[in-house]
């Protein structure tokens, strides 16, 4: 089954304790992205990657790191989590085509709910 | 810059009522337009899309028409069901993906 898998789905941690949220896709997609969803703010992009070893900042990258060493994996790293990073996180992936081709349909993971105390 | 503006919620409707969720966009070029839906406790999933002017996307009774002249992509459904209760996101692709803030819909029996 074509899917994006995130882990963990739920995590409670404490301020300053490094954590990694993994994301893996099995569709051979070039594009991968991380979003956070907060009440009243909708989806905000954290980082995205157009292909292996190519990453770029989204709208809210502060406090996060990513890497793209393999095409299928795109982990999100919180080096020193803080309470304002408590949120629902989504990973998503897509093929890369022309903006008006209709090929760029994002497939989302089920989400990772993170609480930082 | 690129952005999406969609109708604020929450929206509460009775079953079988007509639904419209407004969406307008600001973009360079000719993007593809999308509606995504997020059911409670799940990730977003594609509801429908349109790739060029005057295209109509449709799925599960929902429709939206790509209106280039008004840069709009309003979502409509003629008769909503309780199972349509979800959050709806308008989006488009430029050099990256741009999402609206989402509109929460609750349908009551």
Interface residues (C-beta under 8 A of the other chain):
Chain A: X4 X33 X35 X40 X41 X42 X43 X45 X48 X58 X90 X92 X94 X99 X100 X101 X102 X104 X105 X106 X108 X109 X110 X111
Chain B: X29 X30 X31 X32 X34 X36 X42 X43 X44 X45 X46 X49 X50 X51 X52 X89 X93 X94 X95 X96 X97 X99 X100 X101 X102
